[in-house]
């Protein structure tokens, strides 16, 4: 059993959690807990966590969250919306969708009504070498959402899932599942928000199963408390001709880690990954991505950017693996980092592992400051230095936002990013 810092107390807390569920899920939980007891929480001695120190998190005395009433006011939305408070479904603030071939519910409800479907797909996309947070999520996830889209069905509305963390010193695990059958289409927006200054751990795993020619557009917008710890993961399985896009925007949170992994299992499948990090204060944001090209004729496109101010730090490890039989693969990966402070830091490690000989793959990374030539040009046109810096920084971020496909989300994020980056904009001249 793990005995570092507060980890044992976490396990003691979880031992009080009771689940009423199918035997197959209980078996998965037991196996995950057994693996966690062997590997524990990751640390800086683990190669994939060497730049992310969890000392502050491990010293927290966290308690498993309990159902609670929503204590904040959510903005209005035109989307179908599910709300979870500290990891528990809030029916009073959630809406439903009435469309043939579309089933949207909480995980607990799906276990009662779609148990056979979940038995087939729950946990099927997880990697064999999952780290301790993913194992904890499997062992103790309280709830989450399940979206099942039947074949030949396009979901008429955008689905928004809001995860609110409001209890201080709380520990919550949410597990989500998106099943898009053949020739289906859906757009899902995950929002993670927290009460200001609250210390908590939000541990979220989303699985995406994309059938033949399915189209899944998945967004994750993170606006956690500045004192929060967020551990997130998205694991994707893609069949023939499927198109999945994952858009990951991290705006706040003390320590964030995101693992995004896609297995391209069918010819003609395409994976797009876009990411944007805005770091300030002492924020630490760690993004680990991996695209596994396992068959021939698949493509992937990855574009991540970080803007770092104060003493913030970003970590990017992007890995593309092209298997021996994955001929005619086309994969591109780019990570660009902008440092606005001498004390900000970006660690980037793009990786290509190619075992096939008929491929087109590229990757690159940059770390630097604002272009002095561009600054000089703007100032020469009468724009003061502060405004010139703000405008160039916004333009840098907007290159990622422009890749978003849904206009309403693009406009919202443009305003959000503009509010973050241009809030101190001076008079231009």
CORJOTA-V762873 format. One line per field, one symbol per residue. psi: psi as a letter, one per 40 degrees, with the letter a starting at -180 (. if undefined). A space follows every 10 residues. Layout:
BEGIN
psi: ???
END
This chain:
BEGIN
psi: ihfhbedddd ddddeehhih iidddddddd ddddddddda iiieehdeed ehhfdddeeh giihiihiih eihiiiieih hihhhfehhg ddeiiihghh ehhhiidddd ddefdddddd dhedeiidfi idddddddde hdaaihhhhi ifhhhdihhh hhhhhehifi hihihihhhh ahfihihhhh hhiihhehhi hhhhhhhhhh aheihhhhih hhfiieeihh hiihhhhhah eihhhhhhhh dihdhhhhhh hhhheiieih hhhhihhhhi bfihhhhhih hhheiifiii hhhhihhhib fihihhhhhh hhidefifih hihhhhhhhe ieeihhhhgi hhhheiegih iiiiiihaii hdddddddde eehidddddd dddddddedd deehdhdddd dddddddddd dedehihd.
END
